[in-house]
Amino acid sequence: MGFVMLLVVGVYVVAGNLVNGVTSGSRALAKGAVPAAYKSLVQQWGNLCPALSPALLAAQLYQESGWNPTVVSPADARGIAQFIPSTWATHGIDGNGDGKRDIWDPNDAIPSAAAYDCELAKYVKHVPGNVSDNMLAAYNAGAYRVIKAGGVPAIRETQNYVQRIRSLAESFAAPPARLDPTRQAAGAIGFAQRKLGTPYLWGGEGTAEQGGRFDCSGLTQAAYASVGITLPRVANDQYNAGPHPARNQLLPGDLVFFSTDLTDSRAIHHVGIYVGGGYMIDAPRTGAVIRFDPIDTPDYFGATRVTEDGAKALPTHV
């Protein structure tokens, strides 16, 4: 324990001197970011046109449905890609070649979402600016408004949508190189350090009524809230709060995740805050206290370098 405490103090100082920044993602998908059932579809159809990428397509699907193929919105948008029936009637395609266009079938809906994106990209291909941004703006506001505005229109909802999908896409793209840490990492570690020895509480968020106790994702949420970053409440949604460094690229402050299915981020069941040297601070389970634990276990899934933009991009309904 003395070694680990010394390690944490050292990395805490180092992390406090590191600067914010994230490298851009590649066209490959990050490990486990897309559920295994849909990964090949997203990879294939995400490369349908130059304006699209697998990561952008994944970000849209996650934003729209959280990978739920049966969800129905209050506006009657349906399925994993959240098509409304009138849009589906004109833009739905038979993606799997079974002779049917089924709005509920991801094998049709995911290809249809990609085809619709690429159709919009053709409409706005001569508009000044970034073609992918203009495509996303057309998806949100309509191609006519993008053409008329000469780019992303000055509509707050549309501008926020473009920024949100762009930022969220970083969490679905495999990073091509070493990622820089966030400025907030040291503060998050410091918060977690101050909670060492606190008893675990299922559903705990550290409130006075709960005796200041936490569960695993309650602790990570509170740690990053202490430095001004709002994370979702549950671990498998926190996974998409930024890009995913490889095991040999971990830095203090990264969130580390553990899953019952190493191909699917939606099966994540535990999260901790990496402190260096192969250790994390976590709230492990009922009957235990917040403590240091090793991360190299059979259910280790991966990590996320939390970014402010990535956290802001996460949908609230997933």
Buried (B, 14 or more C-beta within 10 A) or exposed (E): EEEBEEBBEBBBEBBBEBEEEBBEBBBBBBBBBBBBBBBEBBBBBBBBBEBBBBBBBBBBBBBBBBBBBEBEEEEEBBBBBBBEEEBBEEBBBBBBEEEEBBBEBBBBBBBBBBBBBBBBBBBBEEBEBBBBBBBBBBBBBBBEBBBEBEBBBEBEEBBEBBBBBBBBBBBBBBBEEEBBBBBBBBBBBBBBBEBBEBBBBEEBBBEEEBEBBBBBBBBBBBBBBBBEBEBBEBBBBBBBBBBBBBEEBBBBBBBBBBBEBBBBBBBBBBBBBBBBBBBBBBBBEEEEEBBBBEBEEEBBBBBBBBBBBBBBBBBEEB
